[in-house]
């Protein structure tokens, strides 16, 4: 079976193959308990889109890779801060490190757009946690949400 790849440009202009299947960010988000449905809701896309990206049937946009990487970093920080015992932190940290290496050659505009989308989502999550703390941090469990307020 051949591996599906896409071509991207790094900072030097040389091409690099990035596997579409099993991007590390999906492994990390799964390790911290974020579901495909939650990723889809955060990105405002269908669950089918997330599934296609995860399984390598569709090319994941670069700004979405940045968004999901930032989301993973945030979930890891919260898990470490609140001491979530049921999360595989070592696996998630390794996935974050691998994904950050993959993201190293992304175009600046994709990084900027991904960060902008993430900030909008992050602010909405924080505002929602003050209004309805039981719905915040679904990936880590509602019991940790009370610690944010």
VMD Tcl script that builds the backbone (N, CA, C; Angstrom):
set m [mol new atoms 447]
animate dup $m
set s [atomselect $m all]
$s set {name element resname resid chain x y z} {
  {N N UNK 1 A 0.845 -1.176 0.000}
  {CA C UNK 1 A 0.000 0.000 0.000}
  {C C UNK 1 A 0.884 1.231 0.000}
  {N N UNK 2 A 0.600 2.173 -0.869}
  {CA C UNK 2 A 1.399 3.379 -0.963}
  {C C UNK 2 A 0.886 4.421 0.010}
  {N N UNK 3 A 1.808 5.228 0.487}
  {CA C UNK 3 A 1.435 6.290 1.420}
  {C C UNK 3 A 0.988 7.513 0.630}
  {N N UNK 4 A -0.099 8.109 1.029}
  {CA C UNK 4 A -0.616 9.300 0.365}
  {C C UNK 4 A 0.136 10.503 0.917}
  {N N UNK 5 A 0.648 11.341 0.033}
  {CA C UNK 5 A 1.380 12.521 0.479}
  {C C UNK 5 A 0.931 13.740 -0.309}
  {N N UNK 6 A 1.230 14.893 0.244}
  {CA C UNK 6 A 1.006 16.135 -0.494}
  {C C UNK 6 A 2.320 16.901 -0.474}
  {N N UNK 7 A 2.464 17.846 -1.371}
  {CA C UNK 7 A 3.699 18.589 -1.454}
  {C C UNK 7 A 3.488 19.984 -0.889}
  {N N UNK 8 A 4.398 20.414 -0.047}
  {CA C UNK 8 A 4.345 21.763 0.506}
  {C C UNK 8 A 5.694 22.423 0.280}
  {N N UNK 9 A 5.767 23.698 0.500}
  {CA C UNK 9 A 7.012 24.443 0.362}
  {C C UNK 9 A 7.514 24.848 1.747}
  {N N UNK 10 A 8.801 24.629 1.985}
  {CA C UNK 10 A 9.356 25.090 3.261}
  {C C UNK 10 A 9.989 26.465 3.059}
  {N N UNK 11 A 10.619 26.976 4.076}
  {CA C UNK 11 A 11.170 28.318 4.009}
  {C C UNK 11 A 12.239 28.504 2.954}
  {N N UNK 12 A 12.944 27.446 2.546}
  {CA C UNK 12 A 14.000 27.569 1.555}
  {C C UNK 12 A 13.493 27.393 0.142}
  {N N UNK 13 A 12.227 27.057 -0.022}
  {CA C UNK 13 A 11.669 26.849 -1.340}
  {C C UNK 13 A 11.741 25.415 -1.808}
  {N N UNK 14 A 12.399 24.551 -1.035}
  {CA C UNK 14 A 12.464 23.134 -1.390}
  {C C UNK 14 A 11.161 22.466 -0.998}
  {N N UNK 15 A 10.799 21.436 -1.741}
  {CA C UNK 15 A 9.546 20.751 -1.412}
  {C C UNK 15 A 9.789 19.684 -0.363}
  {N N UNK 16 A 8.763 19.412 0.424}
  {CA C UNK 16 A 8.828 18.372 1.448}
  {C C UNK 16 A 7.513 17.607 1.427}
  {N N UNK 17 A 7.585 16.290 1.519}
  {CA C UNK 17 A 6.376 15.485 1.543}
  {C C UNK 17 A 5.842 15.408 2.951}
  {N N UNK 18 A 4.562 15.685 3.106}
  {CA C UNK 18 A 3.904 15.615 4.402}
  {C C UNK 18 A 2.787 14.595 4.281}
  {N N UNK 19 A 2.859 13.505 5.045}
  {CA C UNK 19 A 1.801 12.511 4.929}
  {C C UNK 19 A 0.452 13.075 5.335}
  {N N UNK 20 A -0.563 12.742 4.551}
  {CA C UNK 20 A -1.910 13.163 4.903}
  {C C UNK 20 A -2.468 12.283 6.003}
  {N N UNK 21 A -2.085 11.024 5.993}
  {CA C UNK 21 A -2.587 10.093 6.998}
  {C C UNK 21 A -1.908 10.338 8.327}
  {N N UNK 22 A -2.697 10.237 9.367}
  {CA C UNK 22 A -2.176 10.239 10.724}
  {C C UNK 22 A -1.268 11.419 11.040}
  {N N UNK 23 A -1.701 12.621 10.710}
  {CA C UNK 23 A -0.960 13.780 11.183}
  {C C UNK 23 A -0.891 13.681 12.698}
  {N N UNK 24 A 0.241 13.999 13.256}
  {CA C UNK 24 A 0.468 13.834 14.686}
  {C C UNK 24 A -0.558 14.586 15.529}
  {N N UNK 25 A -1.053 15.707 15.037}
  {CA C UNK 25 A -2.003 16.498 15.811}
  {C C UNK 25 A -3.263 15.700 16.125}
  {N N UNK 26 A -3.706 14.852 15.213}
  {CA C UNK 26 A -4.894 14.044 15.478}
  {C C UNK 26 A -4.628 13.022 16.576}
  {N N UNK 27 A -3.438 12.435 16.576}
  {CA C UNK 27 A -3.078 11.498 17.640}
  {C C UNK 27 A -3.046 12.208 18.992}
  {N N UNK 28 A -2.464 13.405 19.013}
  {CA C UNK 28 A -2.375 14.159 20.263}
  {C C UNK 28 A -3.731 14.590 20.792}
  {N N UNK 29 A -4.581 15.078 19.909}
  {CA C UNK 29 A -5.913 15.495 20.349}
  {C C UNK 29 A -6.719 14.307 20.855}
  {N N UNK 30 A -6.552 13.155 20.218}
  {CA C UNK 30 A -7.231 11.951 20.714}
  {C C UNK 30 A -6.709 11.574 22.091}
  {N N UNK 31 A -5.395 11.730 22.298}
  {CA C UNK 31 A -4.787 11.381 23.586}
  {C C UNK 31 A -5.324 12.248 24.722}
  {N N UNK 32 A -5.676 13.504 24.417}
  {CA C UNK 32 A -6.215 14.378 25.467}
  {C C UNK 32 A -7.736 14.336 25.515}
  {N N UNK 33 A -8.349 13.504 24.676}
  {CA C UNK 33 A -9.785 13.283 24.759}
  {C C UNK 33 A -10.651 14.172 23.891}
  {N N UNK 34 A -10.066 14.865 22.923}
  {CA C UNK 34 A -10.857 15.707 22.032}
  {C C UNK 34 A -11.354 14.829 20.883}
  {N N UNK 35 A -12.649 14.837 20.664}
  {CA C UNK 35 A -13.252 13.998 19.632}
  {C C UNK 35 A -13.289 14.724 18.285}
  {N N UNK 36 A -13.519 13.956 17.236}
  {CA C UNK 36 A -13.676 14.538 15.915}
  {C C UNK 36 A -14.850 15.494 15.850}
  {N N UNK 37 A -15.896 15.173 16.579}
  {CA C UNK 37 A -17.079 16.040 16.629}
  {C C UNK 37 A -16.727 17.383 17.260}
  {N N UNK 38 A -15.919 17.369 18.316}
  {CA C UNK 38 A -15.505 18.613 18.967}
  {C C UNK 38 A -14.570 19.423 18.070}
  {N N UNK 39 A -13.675 18.728 17.340}
  {CA C UNK 39 A -12.809 19.429 16.390}
  {C C UNK 39 A -13.653 20.098 15.313}
  {N N UNK 40 A -14.632 19.371 14.784}
  {CA C UNK 40 A -15.503 19.908 13.737}
  {C C UNK 40 A -16.263 21.135 14.243}
  {N N UNK 41 A -16.766 21.067 15.467}
  {CA C UNK 41 A -17.498 22.202 16.034}
  {C C UNK 41 A -16.580 23.412 16.199}
  {N N UNK 42 A -15.358 23.191 16.664}
  {CA C UNK 42 A -14.412 24.289 16.855}
  {C C UNK 42 A -14.040 24.941 15.524}
  {N N UNK 43 A -13.902 24.120 14.489}
  {CA C UNK 43 A -13.516 24.617 13.171}
  {C C UNK 43 A -14.698 25.071 12.321}
  {N N UNK 44 A -15.920 24.755 12.805}
  {CA C UNK 44 A -17.139 25.043 12.055}
  {C C UNK 44 A -17.131 24.371 10.691}
  {N N UNK 45 A -16.780 23.078 10.719}
  {CA C UNK 45 A -16.836 22.230 9.530}
  {C C UNK 45 A -17.627 20.984 9.894}
  {N N UNK 46 A -17.892 20.153 8.924}
  {CA C UNK 46 A -18.635 18.924 9.197}
  {C C UNK 46 A -17.715 17.873 9.821}
  {N N UNK 47 A -18.311 16.943 10.529}
  {CA C UNK 47 A -17.534 15.833 11.089}
  {C C UNK 47 A -16.956 14.984 9.968}
  {N N UNK 48 A -17.632 14.949 8.830}
  {CA C UNK 48 A -17.116 14.204 7.682}
  {C C UNK 48 A -15.800 14.803 7.190}
  {N N UNK 49 A -15.682 16.126 7.213}
  {CA C UNK 49 A -14.434 16.773 6.807}
  {C C UNK 49 A -13.291 16.367 7.727}
  {N N UNK 50 A -13.544 16.395 9.028}
  {CA C UNK 50 A -12.513 16.006 10.000}
  {C C UNK 50 A -12.122 14.540 9.778}
  {N N UNK 51 A -13.102 13.707 9.556}
  {CA C UNK 51 A -12.838 12.288 9.312}
  {C C UNK 51 A -11.992 12.097 8.057}
  {N N UNK 52 A -12.297 12.826 7.001}
  {CA C UNK 52 A -11.513 12.721 5.757}
  {C C UNK 52 A -10.075 13.174 5.979}
  {N N UNK 53 A -9.885 14.252 6.737}
  {CA C UNK 53 A -8.535 14.717 7.029}
  {C C UNK 53 A -7.786 13.679 7.843}
  {N N UNK 54 A -8.445 13.163 8.869}
  {CA C UNK 54 A -7.826 12.197 9.778}
  {C C UNK 54 A -7.414 10.919 9.046}
  {N N UNK 55 A -8.237 10.485 8.099}
  {CA C UNK 55 A -7.980 9.231 7.386}
  {C C UNK 55 A -7.182 9.406 6.101}
  {N N UNK 56 A -6.820 10.639 5.757}
  {CA C UNK 56 A -6.008 10.875 4.585}
  {C C UNK 56 A -6.758 10.869 3.274}
  {N N UNK 57 A -8.073 11.019 3.323}
  {CA C UNK 57 A -8.863 11.026 2.098}
  {C C UNK 57 A -9.014 12.422 1.511}
  {N N UNK 58 A -8.569 13.428 2.246}
  {CA C UNK 58 A -8.665 14.811 1.804}
  {C C UNK 58 A -7.475 15.578 2.373}
  {N N UNK 59 A -7.033 16.586 1.660}
  {CA C UNK 59 A -5.902 17.399 2.109}
  {C C UNK 59 A -6.383 18.357 3.190}
  {N N UNK 60 A -5.709 18.352 4.310}
  {CA C UNK 60 A -6.059 19.259 5.398}
  {C C UNK 60 A -5.458 20.634 5.096}
  {N N UNK 61 A -6.274 21.676 5.121}
  {CA C UNK 61 A -5.740 23.019 4.857}
  {C C UNK 61 A -4.670 23.390 5.891}
  {N N UNK 62 A -3.677 24.133 5.432}
  {CA C UNK 62 A -2.568 24.497 6.312}
  {C C UNK 62 A -3.021 25.307 7.524}
  {N N UNK 63 A -3.974 26.221 7.340}
  {CA C UNK 63 A -4.435 27.012 8.489}
  {C C UNK 63 A -5.150 26.136 9.508}
  {N N UNK 64 A -5.796 25.076 9.055}
  {CA C UNK 64 A -6.455 24.149 9.976}
  {C C UNK 64 A -5.398 23.353 10.750}
  {N N UNK 65 A -4.305 22.990 10.103}
  {CA C UNK 65 A -3.209 22.312 10.816}
  {C C UNK 65 A -2.690 23.189 11.943}
  {N N UNK 66 A -2.524 24.472 11.668}
  {CA C UNK 66 A -2.052 25.410 12.694}
  {C C UNK 66 A -3.079 25.505 13.821}
  {N N UNK 67 A -4.342 25.665 13.472}
  {CA C UNK 67 A -5.412 25.763 14.468}
  {C C UNK 67 A -5.399 24.544 15.385}
  {N N UNK 68 A -5.377 23.348 14.797}
  {CA C UNK 68 A -5.429 22.122 15.604}
  {C C UNK 68 A -4.173 21.956 16.458}
  {N N UNK 69 A -3.031 22.408 15.955}
  {CA C UNK 69 A -1.797 22.348 16.750}
  {C C UNK 69 A -1.903 23.260 17.963}
  {N N UNK 70 A -2.423 24.455 17.768}
  {CA C UNK 70 A -2.622 25.374 18.893}
  {C C UNK 70 A -3.640 24.820 19.879}
  {N N UNK 71 A -4.682 24.197 19.356}
  {CA C UNK 71 A -5.700 23.585 20.219}
  {C C UNK 71 A -5.074 22.483 21.072}
  {N N UNK 72 A -4.221 21.669 20.473}
  {CA C UNK 72 A -3.552 20.603 21.219}
  {C C UNK 72 A -2.660 21.193 22.309}
  {N N UNK 73 A -1.898 22.221 21.980}
  {CA C UNK 73 A -1.046 22.860 22.983}
  {C C UNK 73 A -1.846 23.404 24.150}
  {N N UNK 74 A -2.986 24.009 23.864}
  {CA C UNK 74 A -3.861 24.544 24.910}
  {C C UNK 74 A -4.413 23.421 25.783}
  {N N UNK 75 A -4.874 22.348 25.166}
  {CA C UNK 75 A -5.419 21.223 25.927}
  {C C UNK 75 A -4.336 20.592 26.807}
  {N N UNK 76 A -3.125 20.506 26.302}
  {CA C UNK 76 A -2.012 19.971 27.104}
  {C C UNK 76 A -1.707 20.869 28.299}
  {N N UNK 77 A -1.690 22.168 28.062}
  {CA C UNK 77 A -1.415 23.108 29.163}
  {C C UNK 77 A -2.475 22.988 30.242}
  {N N UNK 78 A -3.735 22.889 29.837}
  {CA C UNK 78 A -4.803 22.753 30.819}
  {C C UNK 78 A -4.722 21.422 31.556}
  {N N UNK 79 A -4.400 20.363 30.832}
  {CA C UNK 79 A -4.292 19.047 31.468}
  {C C UNK 79 A -3.180 19.054 32.510}
  {N N UNK 80 A -2.054 19.671 32.186}
  {CA C UNK 80 A -0.945 19.746 33.135}
  {C C UNK 80 A -1.315 20.615 34.331}
  {N N UNK 81 A -1.995 21.715 34.075}
  {CA C UNK 81 A -2.372 22.638 35.142}
  {C C UNK 81 A -3.374 22.022 36.111}
  {N N UNK 82 A -4.345 21.294 35.584}
  {CA C UNK 82 A -5.403 20.760 36.418}
  {C C UNK 82 A -5.181 19.309 36.814}
  {N N UNK 83 A -4.049 18.727 36.416}
  {CA C UNK 83 A -3.710 17.379 36.844}
  {C C UNK 83 A -4.675 16.302 36.394}
  {N N UNK 84 A -5.005 16.291 35.128}
  {CA C UNK 84 A -5.910 15.267 34.598}
  {C C UNK 84 A -5.176 13.930 34.552}
  {N N UNK 85 A -5.646 12.974 35.338}
  {CA C UNK 85 A -4.980 11.691 35.456}
  {C C UNK 85 A -5.287 10.741 34.306}
  {N N UNK 86 A -6.438 10.907 33.670}
  {CA C UNK 86 A -6.878 9.970 32.643}
  {C C UNK 86 A -6.359 10.304 31.249}
  {N N UNK 87 A -5.404 11.221 31.146}
  {CA C UNK 87 A -4.884 11.662 29.853}
  {C C UNK 87 A -3.445 11.200 29.696}
  {N N UNK 88 A -3.124 10.711 28.508}
  {CA C UNK 88 A -1.775 10.255 28.189}
  {C C UNK 88 A -0.929 11.472 27.781}
  {N N UNK 89 A -0.416 12.183 28.782}
  {CA C UNK 89 A 0.314 13.424 28.521}
  {C C UNK 89 A 1.583 13.203 27.719}
  {N N UNK 90 A 2.317 12.132 27.987}
  {CA C UNK 90 A 3.570 11.884 27.261}
  {C C UNK 90 A 3.304 11.681 25.778}
  {N N UNK 91 A 2.288 10.898 25.450}
  {CA C UNK 91 A 1.933 10.663 24.052}
  {C C UNK 91 A 1.480 11.963 23.394}
  {N N UNK 92 A 0.677 12.736 24.090}
  {CA C UNK 92 A 0.182 13.991 23.542}
  {C C UNK 92 A 1.317 14.998 23.347}
  {N N UNK 93 A 2.254 15.060 24.285}
  {CA C UNK 93 A 3.402 15.967 24.132}
  {C C UNK 93 A 4.272 15.568 22.950}
  {N N UNK 94 A 4.483 14.264 22.790}
  {CA C UNK 94 A 5.249 13.785 21.641}
  {C C UNK 94 A 4.561 14.115 20.329}
  {N N UNK 95 A 3.248 13.967 20.299}
  {CA C UNK 95 A 2.481 14.296 19.092}
  {C C UNK 95 A 2.585 15.785 18.785}
  {N N UNK 96 A 2.528 16.620 19.822}
  {CA C UNK 96 A 2.655 18.061 19.628}
  {C C UNK 96 A 4.023 18.406 19.048}
  {N N UNK 97 A 5.073 17.813 19.572}
  {CA C UNK 97 A 6.427 18.074 19.074}
  {C C UNK 97 A 6.561 17.649 17.608}
  {N N UNK 98 A 6.013 16.471 17.267}
  {CA C UNK 98 A 6.071 16.003 15.875}
  {C C UNK 98 A 5.290 16.938 14.951}
  {N N UNK 99 A 4.118 17.379 15.399}
  {CA C UNK 99 A 3.302 18.254 14.560}
  {C C UNK 99 A 3.962 19.618 14.384}
  {N N UNK 100 A 4.593 20.127 15.424}
  {CA C UNK 100 A 5.288 21.408 15.299}
  {C C UNK 100 A 6.419 21.324 14.282}
  {N N UNK 101 A 7.111 20.179 14.231}
  {CA C UNK 101 A 8.147 19.989 13.209}
  {C C UNK 101 A 7.518 19.968 11.810}
  {N N UNK 102 A 6.380 19.303 11.667}
  {CA C UNK 102 A 5.689 19.269 10.376}
  {C C UNK 102 A 5.221 20.654 9.950}
  {N N UNK 103 A 4.817 21.461 10.904}
  {CA C UNK 103 A 4.304 22.796 10.608}
  {C C UNK 103 A 5.418 23.793 10.305}
  {N N UNK 104 A 6.661 23.418 10.531}
  {CA C UNK 104 A 7.782 24.341 10.380}
  {C C UNK 104 A 7.890 24.993 9.015}
  {N N UNK 105 A 7.489 24.315 7.961}
  {CA C UNK 105 A 7.625 24.868 6.622}
  {C C UNK 105 A 6.361 25.470 6.052}
  {N N UNK 106 A 5.356 25.695 6.876}
  {CA C UNK 106 A 4.095 26.242 6.371}
  {C C UNK 106 A 4.257 27.704 5.978}
  {N N UNK 107 A 3.506 28.144 4.975}
  {CA C UNK 107 A 3.563 29.561 4.583}
  {C C UNK 107 A 3.112 30.466 5.725}
  {N N UNK 108 A 3.705 31.639 5.787}
  {CA C UNK 108 A 3.398 32.588 6.868}
  {C C UNK 108 A 1.919 32.949 6.903}
  {N N UNK 109 A 1.295 33.086 5.765}
  {CA C UNK 109 A -0.129 33.453 5.742}
  {C C UNK 109 A -0.999 32.348 6.327}
  {N N UNK 110 A -0.623 31.098 6.128}
  {CA C UNK 110 A -1.394 29.988 6.703}
  {C C UNK 110 A -1.259 29.999 8.224}
  {N N UNK 111 A -0.055 30.271 8.707}
  {CA C UNK 111 A 0.168 30.339 10.153}
  {C C UNK 111 A -0.632 31.500 10.746}
  {N N UNK 112 A -0.593 32.618 10.074}
  {CA C UNK 112 A -1.328 33.795 10.549}
  {C C UNK 112 A -2.831 33.527 10.598}
  {N N UNK 113 A -3.379 32.933 9.521}
  {CA C UNK 113 A -4.808 32.659 9.467}
  {C C UNK 113 A -5.210 31.615 10.501}
  {N N UNK 114 A -4.384 30.579 10.668}
  {CA C UNK 114 A -4.670 29.560 11.668}
  {C C UNK 114 A -4.667 30.132 13.075}
  {N N UNK 115 A -3.703 31.009 13.353}
  {CA C UNK 115 A -3.630 31.651 14.669}
  {C C UNK 115 A -4.814 32.584 14.895}
  {N N UNK 116 A -5.235 33.297 13.847}
  {CA C UNK 116 A -6.394 34.186 13.966}
  {C C UNK 116 A -7.662 33.388 14.273}
  {N N UNK 117 A -7.858 32.305 13.538}
  {CA C UNK 117 A -9.034 31.455 13.777}
  {C C UNK 117 A -9.003 30.869 15.182}
  {N N UNK 118 A -7.808 30.484 15.623}
  {CA C UNK 118 A -7.672 29.911 16.964}
  {C C UNK 118 A -8.009 30.942 18.041}
  {N N UNK 119 A -7.507 32.167 17.887}
  {CA C UNK 119 A -7.793 33.222 18.878}
  {C C UNK 119 A -9.293 33.467 18.997}
  {N N UNK 120 A -9.987 33.493 17.873}
  {CA C UNK 120 A -11.438 33.697 17.899}
  {C C UNK 120 A -12.105 32.557 18.659}
  {N N UNK 121 A -11.706 31.332 18.356}
  {CA C UNK 121 A -12.282 30.166 19.038}
  {C C UNK 121 A -11.939 30.188 20.532}
  {N N UNK 122 A -10.689 30.482 20.857}
  {CA C UNK 122 A -10.228 30.482 22.239}
  {C C UNK 122 A -11.006 31.509 23.065}
  {N N UNK 123 A -11.182 32.714 22.507}
  {CA C UNK 123 A -11.944 33.739 23.221}
  {C C UNK 123 A -13.394 33.309 23.428}
  {N N UNK 124 A -13.995 32.698 22.426}
  {CA C UNK 124 A -15.369 32.222 22.559}
  {C C UNK 124 A -15.459 31.138 23.630}
  {N N UNK 125 A -14.487 30.240 23.697}
  {CA C UNK 125 A -14.472 29.186 24.717}
  {C C UNK 125 A -14.373 29.785 26.118}
  {N N UNK 126 A -13.505 30.754 26.291}
  {CA C UNK 126 A -13.329 31.366 27.605}
  {C C UNK 126 A -14.590 32.113 28.026}
  {N N UNK 127 A -15.197 32.833 27.086}
  {CA C UNK 127 A -16.439 33.539 27.412}
  {C C UNK 127 A -17.529 32.542 27.773}
  {N N UNK 128 A -17.623 31.446 27.044}
  {CA C UNK 128 A -18.636 30.425 27.322}
  {C C UNK 128 A -18.390 29.769 28.671}
  {N N UNK 129 A -17.135 29.626 29.076}
  {CA C UNK 129 A -16.839 28.969 30.354}
  {C C UNK 129 A -17.340 29.800 31.535}
  {N N UNK 130 A -17.410 31.113 31.357}
  {CA C UNK 130 A -17.943 31.953 32.423}
  {C C UNK 130 A -19.464 31.877 32.486}
  {N N UNK 131 A -20.081 31.680 31.324}
  {CA C UNK 131 A -21.539 31.597 31.274}
  {C C UNK 131 A -22.045 30.205 31.629}
  {N N UNK 132 A -21.372 29.169 31.106}
  {CA C UNK 132 A -21.794 27.783 31.323}
  {C C UNK 132 A -20.553 26.926 31.585}
  {N N UNK 133 A -20.015 26.937 32.788}
  {CA C UNK 133 A -18.765 26.223 33.058}
  {C C UNK 133 A -18.846 24.726 32.803}
  {N N UNK 134 A -20.019 24.132 32.884}
  {CA C UNK 134 A -20.120 22.683 32.679}
  {C C UNK 134 A -19.880 22.278 31.228}
  {N N UNK 135 A -19.931 23.234 30.284}
  {CA C UNK 135 A -19.700 22.901 28.884}
  {C C UNK 135 A -18.283 23.210 28.435}
  {N N UNK 136 A -17.503 23.874 29.252}
  {CA C UNK 136 A -16.140 24.231 28.882}
  {C C UNK 136 A -15.232 23.011 28.936}
  {N N UNK 137 A -14.204 23.045 28.131}
  {CA C UNK 137 A -13.161 22.011 28.159}
  {C C UNK 137 A -13.724 20.605 28.017}
  {N N UNK 138 A -14.592 20.399 27.089}
  {CA C UNK 138 A -15.177 19.082 26.897}
  {C C UNK 138 A -14.117 18.012 26.706}
  {N N UNK 139 A -13.029 18.345 26.057}
  {CA C UNK 139 A -11.989 17.356 25.812}
  {C C UNK 139 A -11.330 16.860 27.084}
  {N N UNK 140 A -11.317 17.676 28.114}
  {CA C UNK 140 A -10.684 17.287 29.363}
  {C C UNK 140 A -11.693 16.880 30.429}
  {N N UNK 141 A -12.948 17.120 30.173}
  {CA C UNK 141 A -13.978 16.759 31.157}
  {C C UNK 141 A -14.489 17.993 31.881}
  {N N UNK 142 A -15.771 18.000 32.114}
  {CA C UNK 142 A -16.410 19.161 32.743}
  {C C UNK 142 A -15.945 19.367 34.175}
  {N N UNK 143 A -15.460 18.317 34.849}
  {CA C UNK 143 A -15.034 18.473 36.240}
  {C C UNK 143 A -13.842 19.411 36.364}
  {N N UNK 144 A -13.054 19.538 35.283}
  {CA C UNK 144 A -11.904 20.454 35.322}
  {C C UNK 144 A -12.311 21.885 35.028}
  {N N UNK 145 A -13.468 22.065 34.401}
  {CA C UNK 145 A -13.900 23.388 33.983}
  {C C UNK 145 A -14.104 24.320 35.184}
  {N N UNK 146 A -14.510 23.773 36.287}
  {CA C UNK 146 A -14.761 24.601 37.460}
  {C C UNK 146 A -13.485 25.304 37.930}
  {N N UNK 147 A -12.338 24.725 37.659}
  {CA C UNK 147 A -11.061 25.323 38.057}
  {C C UNK 147 A -10.687 26.537 37.246}
  {N N UNK 148 A -11.288 26.745 36.092}
  {CA C UNK 148 A -10.954 27.888 35.256}
  {C C UNK 148 A -11.596 29.160 35.771}
  {N N UNK 149 A -12.785 29.046 36.316}
  {CA C UNK 149 A -13.527 30.245 36.718}
  {C C UNK 149 A -12.851 31.038 37.766}
}
mol reanalyze $m
mol bondsrecalc $m
mol representation Tube
mol addrep $m
